Amino acid sequence: MIRWLLTAVIALVPLVAGAQTTPEVDVVGGRDAALPIAVVPFSGSAGETDIAAVVRADLQRSGQFKALPEARMTEKPTTGPEVHYATWHGLGQDYLLIGRVSGGGSVRVEYELYDVVKQQRLLGFAKSGPAGSARDIAHQIADDIYQKVLGVRGAFWTRVAYVRSIGVGKGAEYSLIVADADGYNAHVLQSSSKPLMSPAWSPDGNSLAYVSFSGGNSAVMVRSLAGGEARTVASFPGMNSAPSFLPDGRLLVTLSRDGNPEIYSVGAGGGAPTRLTSQLGIDTSAAWGGDGIYFTSDRGGHPQIYRMGAGGGAASRVTNGGDYNADAAFSADGKVMAVTQGRGGQYRIAVMDRGSAASRWTTVSTGSLDGASSVAPNGSMVVYSAREGASNVLYVVSADGRVRERLQAAGNGQDPAWSPYRTP
Amino acid sequence: MQPTVRSAAILLLCAAAAACSKKQVKEAPPPPVVGSTANTGANGANGVDASAGSANGGRFTQEDLDRDSCLRNRVVYFDLDSDVTKQEFRDSIGCHAKYLRDRPQAHVKLEGNTDERGSNEYNLALGERRARSVSSVMQAMGAASSQVDVVSYGEETPVCRDSSEDCWSKNRRVEILYTTP
């Protein structure tokens, strides 16, 4: 007896209309331990979106799965009775996903996940949403599979905010962009001839804090994705920078209002900031790491990561490897931590799973000017900015560093920030 | 996609190179050479010793901003990850301090910048420290604090975008901009 569960997809938060970009996808590494899965093309059509292809790319990008290329599929079942386990077993697959798309103006997708080895169906769901939601539904299916097979919540149905900068000098143009976590559905939230920097997501995923120079000096702004005017959070004399949200909705910012770059907390509506550091050197890039505030400081001579309590005060040094460690970023539970690590003039992304027994840094990027990493809420992937020629590009890499994919070849993307989980 | 990426990169490089030379011409006409720029002020501005110079009636006028070879030095360059204003730039900073003293209504903005390496946010703070370092020197040489503003752009507004020491050294800079001459 098939029991369908119905999941409604909430209407997309409308974004300010903007240019769409098409991402480039290069898997530059492989992983032997990845789980083999066959994602068969779904029957029916969801307009331009090939739902199976989106699911396949998501699972592959996580580094946890190895998707069977469509060309190697000898059968293409779309319903349960058409599934022959022997065929997929023969192709070395552990899992099989099939599905059907229907709906006129809206989108309805039914899908079924099978365990080829145990010869049983693991999932059978239907999801529906308004026209244009096919990619969201595909990402949600990938999340369901990730959760069912690995027991970890998937983070494919999430977003990435970043800054695109083009040109130098007076003709430079900066855009604050929000896209799906795979780089598609990119929308421009704001453009400026002055730098835009450091986007950071609110805990509910409904707004972004960022740094704008539109008024001449730097200012920390917060803007709702639903539209409307940007609110000023900090616009004091001196530098106003490096925003990140605390779990309670307040923000950590770096201000030099008292003469030196120091870390403060401030309400999302602005108001009087509370000073948390007091050192002669640079203190900046504060982020909540689950068990305290992590920040970058050169108080020891070179930039390193330090940790202090939620109320500030005494700090202890966290990083030791490399000459240069900056920009600590965390998964939602704080267990996975990423930093920009400089060693011998090369800057790369290093990741540590603090929840594992042998916690040590793994270098997950291969460039020489990599930086600005941000961790997916489930800790499975990291997005970062790399330099290729004279352009910036964004990469997503699995937390173990084995699978790396360029999100956006043409786009001059920098300063990426991975959104929190989204809720239907 | 590779050919497209490459041609885009080449285009950008060309654009960057053009912007480099253009910006340099505009903002730092004579290269900041040690010694040669001091003591050549049209009105007898003597760099570090400018305070003595002003006593002889050698006051700067607005026209000197374009004319005086010392005042035309508007860029201070820094070493990697350093906010120390080097000795070789103190003479030209002294000229600007004297100009500000001679013209109390004048006002400058010091824009701090860094090269592209390392963290954007750390670099924004480093650019701020560099601008404040130049501001301190300028004030120690007689400019009033009310005449000097600082702003940092970190690595966000480079004059060139090549990943080479030559370009990086041009981007590690504080630019002196006269908002009121």
Interface residues (C-beta under 8 A of the other chain):
Chain A: E24 S165 G167 V168 G169 G171 A172 Y174 P195 M197 S198 V211 F213 G216 N217 S218 G238 M239 S241 A242 T254 S256 G259 N260 P261 I282 D283 T284 S285 T296 D298 H302 P303 Y324 A326 D327 T340 G342 G345 Y347 S368 L369 G371 A372 R387 E388 G389 A390 S391 A409 A410 Q414 D415
Chain B: M1 T4 V5 R6 A8 A9 I10 L12 L13 A15 A16 A19 C20 K22 K23 D81 E116 R117 G118 S119 N120 E121 Y122 L124 A125 L126 E128 R129 R132 V150 V151 S152 Y153 G154 E156 T157 P158 V159 C160 R161 D162 S163
